[in-house]
Structures are given as C-alpha cells and as structure tokens.
Amino acid sequence: MSKTVVIGMSGGVDSSVAALLLKRQGYNVIGLFMLNWEENDENGCCTAEDDFADVRRVSALLDIPYYTVNFAKEYMDRVFSYFLAEYKAGRTPNPDVLCNREIKFGPFLQEAKRLGADYIATGHYCKISHENGVHLLQKAKDQNKDQTYFLNQLSQNQLADVLFPLQDMEKSEVRKIALENNLATAKKKDSTGICFIGERNFRKFLSSYLPAQKGKILDLSGKQVGEHDGLMYYTLGQRKGLYLGGIKGENEGGRWFVVKKDLQNNILYVSHGDETPLYSKSCEVSGFNWIPQKPNVTEFSCMAKFRYRQPDQKVNVRINADGTLHIDFAEPQRAVTEGQYAVLYDGINCLGGGVIESAEY
C-alpha cells in the first residue's frame, strides 16, 4: 500500500511541481492549503483567493484531493504579534523563519497527521537526510534558491517525516516541468517580500498597526540633516527612502544610508559615502536552535549567513554558559542587523540558527 504524503500547497509553481513529482513517485498525495492571513480591506492585496483557485486547478489536473485549513488566529498569535513587538523595539524581524517553525511545521504538521499523513512535504529548496534517527537539514542543489536559512528553527521532531521533492532541482527545471505539464502556476511570478504585506506599501501597512513618531536624522558628527517618519521604518544599511538627496555631505559623491538607531532618544543616525560604520567584527546571538543537536565543544569554526542569499562567511563560534553564542567574523560584516537570524553551516549541513541581539564594531 502506497504511503500518504500531505503537501503544503501555496498556489505557487514550486509546491505545484513538488506535488506532481510526489504523485509520479507513487505516493498517495493530498494537497493542503493554509490560510494564514485574512484581509477584508478594500486596499488589501492579499491574494489568498487567487492562490486557492490555483491550488484547485493544479489538484484537479493531478487528480489529487485537496483541503484548506485556516490558521489565521495561530499566525496572528505566534508570528504577527512577534513581528509587531520586534518593530516596536526598533529591530528588524524575519517572520518567514517564525512562520516555518510555528505554522508550516506546527499546526500544519498536526493537521497533516489528522489526514493520515505518513510524511509531509513542501516546495522548499533544501535537502533532508535521515540517518539512524538523526535528521540533517542540508543545502539544495540550486544554491541560488537554497532556503535552509528560513528553516533554521526546525526541531528534530519537525524534520522527522519531511520530504523536499525539489531538493535536487534547479528553479529553471521546475518552471520547465510546470510548462510541460500545463500546470496553472507555470508562469506565475515568485512571491517576494513579507507574505502578509505582499505588493503593498510597507510604511502604510505598518503604520496601521503601530503609531509612528517622527524624529531627528543626525549625521555621525551630531548635525541634524533631516527628519525621519518613525524608527521602525528604517533598517541598518538602508539607502532608499531617506529623502536626503538635496543635502551635501562633507565629501561629494556617495549616498546617505542608515548606520544606527537610538530608540531611547528617537534619533536615526546616517552616514554619507563612508560605509565603514556599518561593518562589525562580531555579534551576540540568542535562542539558538541546534540541528541536529548541540555540539560537545564550546568553540569551533564554521561558515555563517547573516541574511538570506548572502555567500557563506567564515566565523569562529563560542557557546556561552547560558546557551547564547558569540560569533567572531573572519572578515568584517556589513549591516549585521538586530532581529535577523545568524545561521551556521558545516559544508552542506545547516547547523541551525538564532536571533542576532547585537553587533560589535
């Protein structure tokens, strides 16, 4: 009797092709569409209805059953509330990492088991290796699309019964398969940015949830060069949206960019042309999730990413007595941002990740 796989179908090309591949491999495939965000606003660009229509079309073509499940409350409680709290604290969170841990491999996993799943599957670009009861998360063949960064918080229990059908495929190959099989999602654009904001203006979206407080923009000499709309709208290294183009720095040429946020005094610090204030030599990391388990040494060298799609960086890691990490960089790193994730790698193996609390300059 064939094994049952419940696949998370988003209405995108990746999960559509993943479902097709599983069907070809002889699995009993069930599609499950998650509604994580409910938006009734007339200006909202939430595409949930269109996405579910695409899930229906693909499922009909593949002749697989499909269901929809509403996790909007769980998403609001476990992901969105954290997202707002972090922005309020002047940090830059990554809700996609949390969504994977708290929703896609949380309530989704439970719902899949309820539907009789032997395995769950997603359209993520990454590999999984199950060896003697140990589950290793590994980089995908398509290094440009590798998504292990976003899965750094998954536990051994969450990784135990997972399949990643796209692990050995290039994105171009996935598109080709979708076109050849007339999948409704074949030419659909990849979603970008934060899922629940979509194509909307980020500032407008955030301001409807958090009150913004205007304040001074100072250069590093302490001279006022402008006014900001609210510290939550800015992130380290940001160049766009500062509206300081008409102001000349001491040196001609170069652009203005954010180098620091002073939450206590509501001041945004910027630099003109000189990027050196953005480069740090180390960082402190909390809430580290080890995959598959914590190492039995307290110091070691490996590779790291401090943002998605960043090339691997050489680092030295020290595990502190309280479980936090101190990470020294072999080369100074640009715009290591509080609230984002530091993710460690040993070759193709993802060792896990944690939240960047501070960077040392």
MARRO-710263 format. One line per field, with one value per residue (C-alpha): residue in three letters; chain; x, y, z. Coordinates in nm, 2 decimals. Last residue first. Layout:
rest = [ALA  ...]
kette = [A  ...]
east = [X  ...]
north = [Y  ...]
up = [Z  ...]
REM end
This chain:
rest = [TYR  GLU  ALA  SER  GLU  ILE  VAL  GLY  GLY  GLY  LEU  CYS  ASN  ILE  GLY  ASP  TYR  LEU  VAL  ALA  TYR  GLN  GLY  GLU  THR  VAL  ALA  ARG  GLN  PRO  GLU  ALA  PHE  ASP  ILE  HIS  LEU  THR  GLY  ASP  ALA  ASN  ILE  ARG  VAL  ASN  VAL  LYS  GLN  ASP  PRO  GLN  ARG  TYR  ARG  PHE  LYS  ALA  MET  CYS  SER  PHE  GLU  THR  VAL  ASN  PRO  LYS  GLN  PRO  ILE  TRP  ASN  PHE  GLY  SER  VAL  GLU  CYS  SER  LYS  SER  TYR  LEU  PRO  THR  GLU  ASP  GLY  HIS  SER  VAL  TYR  LEU  ILE  ASN  ASN  GLN  LEU  ASP  LYS  LYS  VAL  VAL  PHE  TRP  ARG  GLY  GLY  GLU  ASN  GLU  GLY  LYS  ILE  GLY  GLY  LEU  TYR  LEU  GLY  LYS  ARG  GLN  GLY  LEU  THR  TYR  TYR  MET  LEU  GLY  ASP  HIS  GLU  GLY  VAL  GLN  LYS  GLY  SER  LEU  ASP  LEU  ILE  LYS  GLY  LYS  GLN  ALA  PRO  LEU  TYR  SER  SER  LEU  PHE  LYS  ARG  PHE  ASN  ARG  GLU  GLY  ILE  PHE  CYS  ILE  GLY  THR  SER  ASP  LYS  LYS  LYS  ALA  THR  ALA  LEU  ASN  ASN  GLU  LEU  ALA  ILE  LYS  ARG  VAL  GLU  SER  LYS  GLU  MET  ASP  GLN  LEU  PRO  PHE  LEU  VAL  ASP  ALA  LEU  GLN  ASN  GLN  SER  LEU  GLN  ASN  LEU  PHE  TYR  THR  GLN  ASP  LYS  ASN  GLN  ASP  LYS  ALA  LYS  GLN  LEU  LEU  HIS  VAL  GLY  ASN  GLU  HIS  SER  ILE  LYS  CYS  TYR  HIS  GLY  THR  ALA  ILE  TYR  ASP  ALA  GLY  LEU  ARG  LYS  ALA  GLU  GLN  LEU  PHE  PRO  GLY  PHE  LYS  ILE  GLU  ARG  ASN  CYS  LEU  VAL  ASP  PRO  ASN  PRO  THR  ARG  GLY  ALA  LYS  TYR  GLU  ALA  LEU  PHE  TYR  SER  PHE  VAL  ARG  ASP  MET  TYR  GLU  LYS  ALA  PHE  ASN  VAL  THR  TYR  TYR  PRO  ILE  ASP  LEU  LEU  ALA  SER  VAL  ARG  ARG  VAL  ASP  ALA  PHE  ASP  ASP  GLU  ALA  THR  CYS  CYS  GLY  ASN  GLU  ASP  ASN  GLU  GLU  TRP  ASN  LEU  MET  PHE  LEU  GLY  ILE  VAL  ASN  TYR  GLY  GLN  ARG  LYS  LEU  LEU  LEU  ALA  ALA  VAL  SER  SER  ASP  VAL  GLY  GLY  SER  MET  GLY  ILE  VAL  VAL  THR  LYS  SER  MET]
kette = [A  A  A  A  A  A  A  A  A  A  A  A  A  A  A  A  A  A  A  A  A  A  A  A  A  A  A  A  A  A  A  A  A  A  A  A  A  A  A  A  A  A  A  A  A  A  A  A  A  A  A  A  A  A  A  A  A  A  A  A  A  A  A  A  A  A  A  A  A  A  A  A  A  A  A  A  A  A  A  A  A  A  A  A  A  A  A  A  A  A  A  A  A  A  A  A  A  A  A  A  A  A  A  A  A  A  A  A  A  A  A  A  A  A  A  A  A  A  A  A  A  A  A  A  A  A  A  A  A  A  A  A  A  A  A  A  A  A  A  A  A  A  A  A  A  A  A  A  A  A  A  A  A  A  A  A  A  A  A  A  A  A  A  A  A  A  A  A  A  A  A  A  A  A  A  A  A  A  A  A  A  A  A  A  A  A  A  A  A  A  A  A  A  A  A  A  A  A  A  A  A  A  A  A  A  A  A  A  A  A  A  A  A  A  A  A  A  A  A  A  A  A  A  A  A  A  A  A  A  A  A  A  A  A  A  A  A  A  A  A  A  A  A  A  A  A  A  A  A  A  A  A  A  A  A  A  A  A  A  A  A  A  A  A  A  A  A  A  A  A  A  A  A  A  A  A  A  A  A  A  A  A  A  A  A  A  A  A  A  A  A  A  A  A  A  A  A  A  A  A  A  A  A  A  A  A  A  A  A  A  A  A  A  A  A  A  A  A  A  A  A  A  A  A  A  A  A  A  A  A  A  A  A  A  A  A  A  A  A  A  A  A  A  A  A  A  A  A  A  A  A  A  A  A  A  A  A  A  A  A  A]
east = [3.20  3.03  2.68  2.38  2.09  2.11  1.84  1.95  2.03  2.08  2.37  2.28  2.48  2.61  2.96  2.93  2.68  2.56  2.26  2.26  1.90  1.76  1.63  1.94  2.10  2.46  2.49  2.82  3.05  3.42  3.62  3.70  3.38  3.36  3.04  2.94  2.66  2.39  2.35  2.39  2.74  2.85  2.90  3.19  3.18  3.45  3.34  3.40  3.12  2.89  2.75  2.45  2.13  1.92  2.09  2.35  2.49  2.76  3.05  3.24  3.50  3.46  3.44  3.22  3.26  3.01  2.79  2.43  2.20  2.06  2.04  2.08  1.83  1.99  1.76  2.02  2.31  2.58  2.78  3.14  3.36  3.11  3.10  2.83  3.05  3.29  3.03  3.16  2.95  2.73  2.64  2.31  2.19  1.82  1.72  1.42  1.61  1.56  1.54  1.88  1.90  2.24  2.41  2.13  2.25  2.33  2.49  2.83  2.96  3.09  3.27  3.14  2.79  2.56  2.19  1.94  1.93  1.83  1.50  1.58  1.35  1.62  1.97  1.91  2.23  2.07  1.69  1.43  1.05  1.05  1.24  0.94  0.90  1.26  1.36  1.66  2.04  2.08  2.45  2.57  2.91  2.77  2.49  2.16  1.80  1.56  1.23  0.88  0.68  0.49  0.19  0.19  -0.07  -0.19  0.15  0.30  0.09  0.14  0.52  0.54  0.35  0.16  0.29  0.25  0.22  0.11  0.39  0.68  0.89  0.87  0.62  0.75  0.56  0.32  0.42  0.37  0.10  -0.19  0.02  0.02  0.25  0.53  0.50  0.53  0.82  1.01  0.95  1.09  1.39  1.46  1.45  1.72  1.64  1.80  1.60  1.27  1.08  1.15  1.01  0.96  0.88  1.14  1.21  0.96  1.07  1.43  1.34  1.31  1.45  1.69  1.42  1.44  1.82  1.77  1.61  1.85  1.74  2.08  2.24  2.02  2.13  1.96  2.16  2.11  1.89  2.01  1.76  1.91  1.71  1.99  2.04  1.76  1.89  1.68  1.76  1.66  1.46  1.12  0.81  0.67  0.62  0.46  0.50  0.30  -0.01  -0.34  -0.55  -0.50  -0.13  -0.15  -0.34  -0.07  0.20  0.01  -0.03  0.35  0.58  0.41  0.28  0.52  0.86  0.80  0.62  0.90  1.16  0.92  0.86  1.22  1.24  1.41  1.46  1.34  1.16  0.82  0.95  1.01  0.68  0.50  0.66  0.61  0.24  0.24  0.40  0.25  -0.07  -0.17  -0.05  -0.24  -0.55  -0.51  -0.45  -0.75  -0.73  -0.80  -0.83  -0.71  -0.77  -0.54  -0.63  -0.31  -0.52  -0.78  -0.51  -0.35  -0.67  -0.78  -0.44  -0.47  -0.81  -0.65  -0.39  -0.64  -0.85  -0.54  -0.40  -0.40  -0.36  -0.56  -0.70  -1.06  -0.96  -1.10  -0.77  -0.74  -0.38  -0.26  -0.49  -0.31  -0.37  -0.34  -0.29  -0.31  -0.08  -0.09  0.27  0.38  0.69  0.49  0.24  0.54  0.67  0.34  0.30  0.65  0.56  0.27  0.46  0.72  0.48  0.28  -0.07  0.06  0.03  0.16  0.19  0.03  0.21  0.04  0.24  0.14  0.00]
north = [4.74  4.47  4.35  4.29  4.05  3.85  3.58  3.21  2.95  2.58  2.36  2.36  2.08  2.15  2.22  2.30  2.58  2.83  3.07  3.42  3.54  3.89  4.08  4.30  4.36  4.27  4.57  4.48  4.21  4.24  3.94  3.63  3.72  3.64  3.48  3.49  3.25  3.22  2.90  3.05  2.91  3.08  2.89  3.04  3.04  3.14  3.26  3.22  3.37  3.18  3.40  3.60  3.47  3.52  3.73  3.68  3.36  3.15  2.92  2.71  2.73  2.58  2.67  2.52  2.15  1.87  2.02  2.10  1.87  1.80  2.09  2.33  2.61  2.92  3.15  3.42  3.55  3.81  3.95  4.00  4.23  4.49  4.70  4.96  5.25  5.18  5.27  5.63  5.79  5.99  5.84  5.83  5.82  5.80  5.95  5.86  5.93  5.59  5.41  5.54  5.37  5.34  5.33  5.43  5.53  5.85  5.82  5.87  6.18  6.50  6.49  6.70  6.58  6.76  6.77  6.76  6.38  6.35  6.18  5.88  5.64  5.43  5.38  5.13  4.99  4.92  4.93  5.20  5.22  5.13  5.45  5.67  5.93  6.06  6.42  6.57  6.66  6.74  6.76  6.51  6.44  6.10  6.25  6.32  6.24  6.38  6.24  6.14  5.90  5.62  5.45  5.08  4.87  5.10  5.25  4.91  4.88  5.23  5.20  4.87  5.00  4.70  4.43  4.15  4.26  3.92  3.73  3.95  4.02  3.83  3.59  3.41  3.51  3.26  3.12  2.75  2.81  2.66  2.35  2.25  1.95  2.08  2.43  2.31  2.08  2.37  2.60  2.34  2.29  2.66  2.65  2.39  2.06  1.82  1.92  1.99  1.69  1.81  1.53  1.56  1.29  1.36  1.73  1.87  1.62  1.71  2.07  2.35  2.69  2.72  2.66  3.01  2.99  2.64  2.81  2.74  2.93  3.05  2.73  2.51  2.17  2.24  2.29  2.04  1.98  1.66  1.43  1.18  0.86  0.65  0.88  1.09  1.34  1.64  1.87  2.23  2.43  2.45  2.31  2.14  1.78  1.59  1.22  0.93  1.15  1.02  1.35  1.40  1.37  1.65  1.87  1.82  1.91  2.22  2.32  2.32  2.27  2.52  2.73  2.80  2.68  2.78  3.10  3.20  3.19  3.38  3.65  3.78  4.06  4.41  4.57  4.91  4.76  4.84  4.65  4.35  4.37  4.39  4.08  3.89  3.97  3.86  3.52  3.32  3.49  3.63  3.31  3.09  3.30  3.29  2.92  2.84  2.50  2.42  2.07  1.90  1.56  1.46  1.42  1.60  1.83  1.88  1.95  2.21  2.39  2.38  2.51  2.79  2.89  2.88  3.13  3.36  3.36  3.41  3.70  3.96  4.29  4.49  4.83  4.72  4.57  4.23  4.06  3.72  3.59  3.23  3.04  2.72  2.50  2.12  1.89  1.51  1.27  0.89  0.84  0.67  0.87  1.04  1.17  1.30  1.48  1.64  1.77  1.92  2.08  2.26  2.35  2.53  2.69  2.88  2.82  2.77  2.39  2.22  1.86  1.57  1.25  0.91  0.59  0.34  0.00]
up = [1.59  1.80  1.68  1.90  1.96  1.63  1.66  1.63  1.38  1.30  1.20  0.83  0.66  0.31  0.44  0.81  0.82  1.08  1.06  1.22  1.21  1.19  1.50  1.53  1.19  1.07  0.83  0.66  0.80  0.89  0.77  0.99  1.19  1.56  1.68  2.05  2.11  2.38  2.57  2.92  2.96  2.63  2.30  2.11  1.73  1.49  1.15  0.78  0.57  0.33  0.04  0.14  -0.01  0.30  0.58  0.84  0.68  0.86  0.80  1.06  1.33  1.68  2.05  2.32  2.21  2.25  1.97  2.03  1.83  1.48  1.41  1.70  1.76  1.90  2.10  2.14  1.92  2.00  1.71  1.59  1.38  1.25  0.94  0.90  1.04  0.75  0.48  0.41  0.14  0.38  0.71  0.89  1.25  1.33  1.66  1.88  2.21  2.36  2.03  1.90  1.56  1.38  1.04  0.80  0.45  0.26  -0.08  -0.23  -0.41  -0.26  0.08  0.37  0.29  0.06  0.13  -0.16  -0.17  0.20  0.13  0.35  0.14  -0.01  0.14  0.42  0.57  0.91  0.89  0.88  0.91  1.28  1.36  1.27  0.99  1.00  0.99  0.82  0.83  1.20  1.29  1.55  1.38  1.28  1.08  1.26  1.15  1.40  1.50  1.38  1.60  1.42  1.58  1.51  1.34  1.05  1.04  0.94  0.63  0.51  0.57  0.38  0.07  -0.06  -0.30  -0.05  0.31  0.45  0.27  0.36  0.05  -0.28  -0.43  -0.75  -1.06  -1.20  -1.54  -1.46  -1.19  -1.40  -1.46  -1.83  -1.77  -2.00  -1.85  -1.49  -1.58  -1.74  -1.44  -1.21  -1.44  -1.43  -1.05  -1.04  -0.89  -0.64  -0.33  -0.52  -0.36  0.00  0.21  0.59  0.84  1.11  1.04  1.29  1.56  1.51  1.56  1.30  1.37  1.08  0.82  0.66  0.61  0.46  0.16  -0.12  -0.43  -0.55  -0.43  -0.66  -0.54  -0.20  0.12  0.40  0.71  0.89  1.07  1.31  1.36  1.21  0.92  0.77  0.52  0.42  0.13  0.06  -0.19  -0.02  -0.21  0.09  0.20  0.50  0.55  0.67  0.66  0.78  0.75  1.12  1.07  0.81  1.06  1.32  1.07  0.96  1.33  1.37  1.07  0.85  1.14  1.43  1.29  0.93  1.02  1.26  0.98  0.74  1.01  0.99  1.24  1.20  1.54  1.68  1.98  1.81  1.51  1.73  1.90  1.56  1.42  1.75  1.73  1.36  1.42  1.71  1.79  1.45  1.27  1.51  1.45  1.08  1.07  0.85  0.67  0.31  0.16  -0.15  -0.31  -0.60  -0.97  -1.09  -1.31  -1.04  -0.78  -1.01  -1.07  -0.70  -0.59  -0.85  -0.71  -0.36  -0.47  -0.63  -0.30  -0.08  -0.29  -0.02  -0.19  0.06  -0.05  0.01  0.35  0.41  0.49  0.65  0.68  0.74  0.50  0.46  0.15  0.19  -0.10  -0.05  -0.24  -0.22  -0.32  -0.64  -0.73  -1.01  -0.75  -0.55  -0.86  -0.93  -0.57  -0.58  -0.92  -0.76  -0.44  -0.66  -0.90  -0.64  -0.52  -0.17  -0.15  0.17  0.08  0.27  0.18  0.21  0.17  -0.10  0.00]
REM end
